[in-house]
Amino acid sequence: MTTHNIVSVSGGKDSTATLLVAIALETPNLQAVFADTGNEHDQTYQYLEYLEQATGVTITRVRADFSRQIAGKRKFIETKWREQGIEDAVVLAALDVLQPTGNPFLDLCLWKGRFPSRKAQFCTMELKRDPMLEQVIMPLMGNGDMLISWQGVRADESLNRRYLPECDEVGGGLFNYRPILKWDIPAVFEAHRYMGIRPNPLYSQDMGRVGCMPCINCRKEELRAIDLRFPEVIDRIDRWERLVKQASKRGAATFFAGSNAKHPNGSIAKMTALEVMEIANIRQAVEWSKTARGGIQYDLMIATDATACSSAYGLCESSWEPVNVAEAA
């Protein structure tokens, strides 16, 4: 019987620390896997290249493909939407935009006709868990081998993760293993330092999390920093909102699902989808991110230097330099 050790790598601090633990333990049959959502920053892709070169571990890339689902939705729209009395202009607009783009995140949202939200966070399952299961784990199952899925999960990240076991059995020889479950953040970065691996440079550029940029759970300060440092990301989300809007039966779609929407009466319940989109689109969310608490007036103390080092984890005071892939080669 062979034991396959598969580490999920996102380019973030926790998954990198998990990979480093596996390397330090000289884990046999080690495989690292990155699920590319299509909503990652270029510096994360560069960091993955650096990790491969610095550790000697090949990182397999997997991507979700929603071509079949989009084709199915086109057929549904051509028949059911018209039967439901949806205006022909809306039907034709949806059919015009519903073509696979090759970007997993965008294609997922086009298929769903909406963006993920905190209450419907289907992105994690559709873009990360399922591609890894289908393309890496499932092909290895059924041979009597043991598969250990290493996950960079820490208990202090959320209430749901606080009660996870360090190891549990899924079935069919598959086990989930969470080696850094009880670690705190300083321990995570100490693992990087001990192994001589630099953290993702985005952590020195105001980012508290590394993965999707932006994440639907993006903090106000992070969104403000993204607009300051990476305005092209905001431009991309603006384009995506307009595309997904066309694919939506409601005729509107906002990246943050209206969570940042403000209204004089304190409620958006009676507003149309288009009215909500006018006050809750990505551009409006960015403007809100520049305000002080309460969202009433602009914060005059916010940072304006897009090149300054800034880290919630004190990385600017460390000896690490920004990752240079060519330098590590």
Stockholm file with secondary structure:
# STOCKHOLM 1.0

chainA/1-329         MTTHNIVSVSGGKDSTATLLVAIALETPNLQAVFADTGNEHDQTYQYLEYLEQATGVTITRVRADFSRQIAGKRKFIETKWREQGIEDAVVLAALDVLQPTGNPFLDLCLWKGRFPSRKAQFCTMELKRDPMLEQVIMPLMGNGDMLISWQGVRADESLNRRYLPECDEVGGGLFNYRPILKWDIPAVFEAHRYMGIRPNPLYSQDMGRVGCMPCINCRKEELRAIDLRFPEVIDRIDRWERLVKQASKRGAATFFAGSNAKHPNGSIAKMTALEVMEIANIRQAVEWSKTARGGIQYDLMIATDATACSSAYGLCESSWEPVNVAEAA
#=GR chainA/1-329 SS CCEEEEEECCSSHHHHHHHHHHHHTTCSSEEEEEECCSCBCHHHHHHHHHHHHHHCCCEEEECCCCHHHHHHHHHHIIIIIHHTTCCHHHHHHHHHHCSCCSCHHHHHHHHHTSCCCSSSCHHIIIIIIHHHIIIIIGGGTTSSCEEEEECCCCGGGCHHHHTCCSEEEEETTEEEECTTTTCCHHHHHHHHHHHTCCCCGGGGBTCSCCSBSSCTTCCHHHHHHHHHHCHHHHHHHHHHHHHHHHHCTTSCCCTTTTTTCCCTTSCCTTSCHHHHHHHHSHHHHHHHHTBCTTSSSBCTTSCCCTTSCBCTTSGGGSSCCCCCHHHHC
#=GC SS_cons         CCEEEEEECCSSHHHHHHHHHHHHTTCSSEEEEEECCSCBCHHHHHHHHHHHHHHCCCEEEECCCCHHHHHHHHHHIIIIIHHTTCCHHHHHHHHHHCSCCSCHHHHHHHHHTSCCCSSSCHHIIIIIIHHHIIIIIGGGTTSSCEEEEECCCCGGGCHHHHTCCSEEEEETTEEEECTTTTCCHHHHHHHHHHHTCCCCGGGGBTCSCCSBSSCTTCCHHHHHHHHHHCHHHHHHHHHHHHHHHHHCTTSCCCTTTTTTCCCTTSCCTTSCHHHHHHHHSHHHHHHHHTBCTTSSSBCTTSCCCTTSCBCTTSGGGSSCCCCCHHHHC
//
